[in-house]
């Protein structure tokens, strides 16, 4: 079965129900279906065929959904580009994916020679039937490039089966159905919103309000206006939500059913503060571009702070030399045109995630950080996240990142970068660390910074931190 057939649960089965709110307008599932058929007809006249790549460089908008669905119906491979990327990063994707065209907003200039289609100049026909293209579960649906925080960005091939298995799992395990009201503020160029948000919405049939972006100044008004029951966020968003007035937080919590967090670790103190203020326990889960969702805390049952839960149905997980390895229908088909990288990423069918973790006796996984972030100091393993979590528990510290630097005696030693909420002496931070952590985990130095460099989804880009000087 392919994705359009699954989407017909809503396109046909809920044809006249309101599906989407965006920019003050509403659309039924039937209208969303028809819009994408018309977009697909336009693409056909422009020569797009099954297997071609189409790059899209757009902020959240109605047309982005039309384009994605048109690609899925035609068998064209959808290639989203992070709108924060600039010339060098964009050129890499255009060179690697070799798309037939790139679609961008009317005011955007694109580097390179790939044909540019401006979204406001796409002259779609008035009416068009659904394309009749042979598709199956192994047909590639999207080529999503990794964030490239360590080395060159690679394109992960995600199939109809990958997206379908992921959404069916989440709709089942998180009890998402047509009764939900789903507020989506995450960018659709990322698998968090594309793989989880878009597919759960279309298969489950809920009503979704799409925002162009998350704006913390407007967030309370958006919640109060739409009254969602379902919200997907990242830790930086949940930190912003904690600034809601007490009475607004209580009102929002009164009609919400489920808050989900992912894409970066959720600090335990944010987990606790949010539960106290909103009356909801955030459900934390684990996924990545190459695997979509793999592990999740339960909807019914204990949501254990600091953990990402247990493997989802059909997903197998194991820890080998401290690293999480996964296999299941959610795992991608490989890296685009990178056979050696694909082979290196798998161990007898198990995908090497690069994430370090430990697993409790009852199967709950706790992430310890990226394998590449592991600091080995004097023979001791140091997981930066443990130190980072402790630092952010301090009232004077808003955010923290810990990295290893070379040391002639110990090989590596940790250094902490932190964003202060108010001045605090490095000696005071060091004293608190010494009272709570083993001596080999104490950072060599504490470096205050104005902000931590992050990806669009909130992951800290440690390689962009200021170079440490002794």
C-alpha angles and dihedrals in degrees: 000000000000132000098260089056090053091045088056087075082077104020091056106013095049098023097144098040120105106259107172143025118195131159093347096311131105130211132190123227088252090055092049089051093049094046092055091047089056091047090050090052090053091050090051091054088051091055103257113152139178110296096022117125123234118192118210124197104182141127116235110300141140092259091057089062091046090051095048093049092046089053092049092051093048098042089243112148111244113219113190118198121206106248089220090063118105135202101297094046094043092049090052092056094044091050094045100043096038094208124194088232145345122231117211140159119281095258097046124106115208124208121227132029102287110128110263120218114191112220093223090054097053100120102201120191121254094246138005138169122240112277115255104221126151107245134165137180093274094055110116111247102177142010107211119186120222117241092256096222090149111035132325119348114252128204114241113209109223117190134205087257092053093053094041095050090047096051095042089052094050096044089051100041096040095039094237113171144146092287092067126100106211123200110199117189099154122104116267091217087075126072091236091070099023101043098033107022103039097040097043088051097049097042097039095043100223125151111261131197111201120203122200088229141338109271111182093203090061099034098097091050091049092052093046093047099047099030095210125199094197132045133173116201146156125236094263089056092050090052087056093048089057087069091068113116112260094250092050092048090052092049093048091047090052095068101026118105103183139011114192126193130193148126091080135029116281110226110237093233090057088050090054097042092049093051091051095047102039100026091235133111108223113233108228121199140172131236143132140200093269096048108024106209118356110154131029143172110243125267089217112035137031118343098200116211114238094019133093093215131231133326115282120243112293092014120112121201134185138168118235117182088342094307125117114238123189142191132177144098090296094064115105126250095244141279117309110261092339106111095163093050090048093050091047091051094061133066108197092321096323116115114230104223098190088228120123118219147154127223127217123225090261094051104262113144123218117195116224100185139274118322087233089056095055111121118210109197120178089336094309122118113231119193108204094210092067091057093041092053091051093049094050089053087068113094091226094057123075098175137000140191126188124202136173123246127191117271124186094218105036100025092235136013129191124253122192125217115192141178108224123217088198134355118293128169118245088232091059092052090048092050091052091049091050090053093052108028139052114268095249090058095058110114115245088227142357115229119195115215134178093236142345116249108247141179120244089270095050103262112145113243099215094181088066095056115115113277109263115242121196 
